[in-house]
Amino acid sequence: MVTSINEPIRVAAVFSGGTIRPVWFDLRGRQVWIREVAFSWRTSEGRLGLLHFSVTDGQGLYEIRFNTECLKWDLANMIEA
């Protein structure tokens, strides 16, 4: 079941060669280590650019987003097993 979250999160990411690779994020006091980035894509809402990452920790699937305008992350959706 997909749960829409839409809440700010803290993310550790590697920025290298024009790419971003999220490594872990905090989810309600728990650190979630990203095992794999399954897919990534870009969207825009007017001037606002969003980078979306579909990531897994091996147990759940999460969609995290990076707002390129204000440089903040949020957790958009999650599917937990």
C-alpha positions, 0 to 999 in steps of 0.5 A: 500500500502506498502511503503519501507522506509529504514531510521534510526529511534530512538526507545525506547525499553525494554530489559528484560530476553533476549527479546526486546520489542519496545515501541515507535519510532520517524517517521519524527518528530512524536512519534509513540507509539506501541500498539502491536507487531504483529510478530517478526523474525530474519534474517542474512546477513553474520555476520550481525544479524537483529531482525525484528518487525511488529508493529502497533499503531492502525492506521498503520503497520510498520516493524522496524529492530534492527541491532545487530551488530551496535545496531541501528534501522531502519524503513524498511516498512510501511502500513498506513491506 
